[in-house]
């Protein structure tokens, strides 16, 4: 117990010192969009940190445990999606943001469609998506930390929310991006070290020879689609593009971020397969937790918990800032910094209350992944120089309808992503026949 608090104290001291230093000479633009001067390394590590959170540790390892190396399908989707976003989408987004000073995903939508309704619909859909991912991070991190018996779930929940609240309210988006650099280094180094300890003397070839359940083509395709399309939907990718110092830094940072993601995914794959070899009858959702509890010496468990904190913070701080800023900038603000701080406090209290009562993260993760893709097709439509508010809104509605019908027929499964994508594509077509002109709204 003492070692846990010592390691956690060191981690938090560095985190708070960074935030305090930033807040001392911070302008409004620093707080709201990190001064629009982020270079390649900050973009790279922040993009990585935003992508790899507690849900990755639990869910990716669970799928690796269950399906083996076939889970690399989603990683292949990430590689293609990240490169497309880096070299095709991000330069377009940056070009317009540099001229118009965007803050939210909806700002880019408004520039393309000239429809306030489309802007608000985008921002509030983004809020719901980010809220789902934030819930996963808070619940998952608190459950993992409490599962080893050092602190209760409730205590872990309070500590987690309190830490996020402190430095996001203090220093805003600049603190989010700068602390992501620190947390990314912790995630990669600690996961590599702990993975090596967990696997021990077992050879990589022996682990990779393990065979789990077969991954059907529909599920594999759904996972690939998520990896490919999710990067175009998530609000934090747009805000990170707005925060870039220049187009070259943005493209390099976005593209190179896939490297540490591949490294982390590979370690999680090995841990998942290793745990399958040890016990093929585990609940897949518990594979990573069991690896920490049963394969790490008690002296190293506190280090594992710091890894979880880093993964939790790196993802959750981005989500809460996206939620707060998208709510605040959906209407005119005379004092946006104060408003973002207020909404951040309210939102974190709300997520804390929900997290206390609702603790199943696997189903929430599938829902969040599918809901994310609702925005993918309409955003890609705009990036291909689409300007019709009707088609954009029709695509969102088609994706939502696909989500609802898919859940009713198929349940919460990765295959739902295919249904949502089809719904979004049909919505683009049908939206062209909508009589109402949403540019007037």
N, C-alpha and C positions, 0 to 999 in steps of 0.2 A: 504493500500500500504506500509506504513512504517513497519508494523509488518512482512510483507512478506520479505522485505529486511533485517530485523534484524535476522529472523530465517534462511534465506538463508545465510547471512553473517557468522553466527555461524557454520552452516553446512560446508561451504566452508573453513572457518578458520581451522577447525579440519582436513578436507581432505588435505589441502595444507601443514599443519604442519606435518602430517604423511608422505607425499611424500617428503618433504624437509629433514626430519630426515633420511629417507631411503637413499636418494640420496647422503648424505654426505660421507658415508663409503661403497658405493656400488661397487661390483666387476662386471666384464663383465657377469659372470654367474648369478649374482643377477638380473641384468637388463634383461637378455635374458630368464631365466627360473627360477627365484626366488631362486637361490642358491641350488636348489634340496634338500631343507631341511625343507619342509613344514610338520607340524604335523597334527594330527587328526582334531582339531578344525578349523584350517585355511582351510583345504580341505573341511570340512563339510560346513562351511559358505560360502566359495567361490563357491562351487558347487551349493548351494542354490541360491546365488546371481546371478550366471550366468543363472540360469533357470528361475528366476522370474523377469521379466522386465516390462516396461510399457505396452508392448503388452499383457502380462498376465492380467494386471488390466482391460484393455479394452476388449480384445477378450474373455477371460475366463468368465468374467461377462456377456458379450453379449450372449454367448452360454448358460450360466446358466439361463439368462432371458428368452431365447427362448425355451430351452429344459428341464429346471429343473434339477432334481437330476440325470437324465440320463447322464449328462456331466461327472459324476464320472467314466465313462468308460475310458476316456483318463487318468484319475488319476490312475486307476487300472493298465493301461499299463505302466505308469511311475514307479509305485512301483515294478512291475515285472522286467522292464528293468533296473532300477537302481540297484536292488539286483543282477541280472545276471552280470551286468557290474562290480559291486563292487567285487564280490567273484569269478568270472570266468575270465572276460576280463582284468580288471585292473592289477591283479598280473602278467599276461603274458606280458602286455605292459611294466610294471615297470621293470620286469626282464631283458628285452632286452635293455631298455633305460639306466638302470644302467650300463650296459656293454658298450654300444655304444654311449651314450650321445646324445639322440635325442633332436631335437628342434621343429620339425613340424610333422604333421600327416603323411606326405609323407615319412619321415625318417623311420617310422615303416613299411610302404608299401615297401620301397626299401630293407629293411632288409629281408623281406619275399620273395619278387619276384626277387630281383637283377635287376630290370628294372628301368632305369632312367625315361623312358617315363611314366611308371606307377606312379612313385613318382611325376613328374611334373603334370600329369593329376589329381592326388589326391589333391595336393596343390592348384592348380588353381580352381578346383571344390569347394574346401573348401573356397577359397576366395570369390567366387560368393555366396555361401550359407551364409557366415558370413556377406557379404555386404548387403544381403537382410534383415537379422535380425538387422543389424545396422541401416539401413534405417527406419525400423519399429520403432525402439527405438527413433531415433532422431525426426522423423515426429510425432509419437504418443505423445511423451513427450511435444514437442513444441505446438501441437494442444491443448492438455489438459491444459497446463499452460496458454495459451492465451485465452482459452474458458471462463475462469472466469473473464476476463477483466482487470487483473492487469498489464499485459504487452502484447505487440503485438506478433503475431506468429514469425515475423522476429526477434524481440528482444530476444524471448525465444530461437530461433534457434542459434543466435550468442552467447548468454550466455552459452548454452549447449555445443556447439562445443569448445568454448574457454576454458571451465573448463576441458573437457576431454583432449584437446590438452596439457594443461599446465602440468597436473600431469603424463600423460602417457609418454610424451617426457622427463620429468624430471627424472622419476625413473623407468619406464619400467614395466616389468611383476611383479616384487616384489611389487611395489606400487599397481598394479591391485589386487593382492591377499590380501594384508594387508588391503587396503581400503574396500575390499569386506566384511571383518569382521565387520567393523564399519557400513557399509551400510546395511548389513543384519539385524543387531540389530534394526536400524531405521525402516526398512521395516516392520518387525514383530510387533514391539511395536506401531508404528503409525497406521498401518492398523487395528490392534486389537482395538485401541482406537477409530479411526474414524468409524469403522464398528459398534461398540457399540453405538456411537452417532447417526449414520444414522438410525439404526434399531429402536432405542428408546425402547418403552415399549412393542413392539410386540413380542410375544413369538416365540421361535425357532420352536416349533411344528406347529404353525399357518403358519409360513413362509414355512416350508417344505411341507405343505399340498397343496401349490399352484401348479397348473397344467398348464404347458405351452404346446407347440406343442409336438406331439409325435416324438421320435427320431427313425427313421427307422434303421433296423439292419445293413444295409450296411454302413451308416454313422457312427453308433456306432462302428462297427468293424474297420472302417478306423481310427477313433480317438484312439481306443485301440492300433492299429498297430503303429500309430505315437508315442504314449507314450512309447511303448515297444522298438521300433527300433531307435528312434532319438538319444538316448544316445550313440549308437555305431557309429554314423556318424559325430557328431560335433567335430571340431578340438580342441576346448577348453578343452574337456574331456581328450584328449590325452596329451595336454600340462600340464594339472593339474596332470595327472599321472606321467609325467616326473619330475614334481617339488616336488614329495613326498619325505619325509625323509627316509621312509622305507615302506615295504609292509603292515605291520600291520596298520600303520597310514592311508595308502591309502584306504585299505578295509573298515576300520571303518568310515572314513570321507565320502567316497562315499555312503555307505549304510545308514548312519544316516542322510544324507542330505535330505532324503525323508520325515523326520518328519516335519521340518518347511515348506516344500512344501505342505504337507497335511493341515497344519494349515492355511496357506495363502489361499489355494484353498477352504477351508471350509468357510472362511470369505467372499470370493468373491462369492461363491455359495449363501450364505445368502443374500448378497447385491443384487445380480441379481434377486433372487426370490422375495425379498422385493419390488424392483422397479417394478416387474411385477404386484404385488398386488396393488401398488399405481397407476400404469398406464399401462394397458396391450397393449396400442397402440403406445408405444415408438418404435423408431428405436433401435433394440437391441445394435447396435454399440455405441449408446449414453447412455446406461444404467448407466455405472459407472460415466461418466461425469455429467449426470443429478443428480445422487446421491450426488455428491460433491456440485453442484451448488444449489440444492433445499433443501437438507436435513441437510447441515451443517450450523451452525451460521456463520455469516460473519467473526467473530473473529477467527474461526478455519480453514477457507479456506487457509490461509498461511501455516498452518501445513500440510494440504493436499497436497499443492504444493511441500513442502519439501519431502514428501513421494514420489511424482512423480520423483523429482530430484534423490532421492536415487535409485529408481527402474531403472531410465534411465541410471544413471552412472554405476551401478553395472553390467548391461548387456552390455552397449555400450563400456566401456573401454576394456572388454574382447574381444569383436568382433574386435575392431580396432587393438588391439595388435596381434590377430590371423591373420588378414589380412596382416599387415605389415611384421610380421615375416615369414609368408608363402611365400610372394613375395620375400623377401630378401634371404631366405635360399633355394630358388629354384635354386640358382647358388652359386658358391664359393664366399665368402666375406672375404676380408682382414680386414675390419673395420665394423663388423656387427651392432654394437651399433649405430654408426653414420648413417648407412644405414636405420636401423629400424626407427630412429627418422625422417629422411628425408621422408620416405615413409608414415609415420604416418601423417605428416603435409600435404602432397599432397592428401592423401586419405580423410582426414577430410575436406579439402577444396572442394574436389569433391563431397562428400556426402552432404555437405552444399548446394552446388549449385543445386543438384538433389532434395534435400528436399524442397528447395524454390519453385520449380515448381510442384512437385508431392506429393500430400498430402492424398491419400486414403490408409489407413493402413490395412483395413480388407482384401481386395483382396491380398495385398502384403503378409500378414500373411499366408494366405492359400497357396500361391505360395511358400513362404519360407519353410513352413512345408513340403510340398510335395517334393520340391527340396532337402531338407535335407535327406530325405529317399533314394534318389538316391545313396548315399554313404553307406547306412546301410547294404545292402546285401553283397556288395563286401568286406566291412571291417569285417563282421561276417565270411565270407568265409576264410579270412586270419587268423582270430582268431581261427578257427577250424583247424589250421595248414595247410591251403592251401598255395601253393607256386607258382602256375602257373600264370605268368603275363598275359597270354592270357585269362584265365578264369576271372581274376580280371578285366581286361580292358573290356572284353565282358559283364561283369555284370554292369559296369558303363554305357556302351553304351545301354544295354538293358533297364536300368532304365530311361535314357534320352529319349529313343524312346517311352517308356511307358508314360512318362510325356508329350511329344509333342502330341502323338495320343490321350491321355486322355483329354488334354485341348481342342483339336479340337472337340471331341465327347461329353464330359461331361461338359466342362467349369471348372472354378476354384471352385471345391467342395472338401470336405474332402475325398470323395470316391476315388479320384485320387490316394491316397496313396496305395490302394489295387492294382491298375493297375501298379504303379511304382514298387512295390514289386514283382509282377508277372514278369514284364519285367526284373528286376534284377536277379531273379532266373533262368529264361530262358537264360539270358546272360551268367551265369556261365556255363551252359550246352553247349551252342553253342560255347562259347569261347574255349572249349577244341578241337574244330575242325578247329580253325583258323590256317592257315599254317604259317603265319609270326611269327617269334620268337621275342617277344618284349623284351626279356632279352638282346638282342644285341643292343637295342636302348637306 
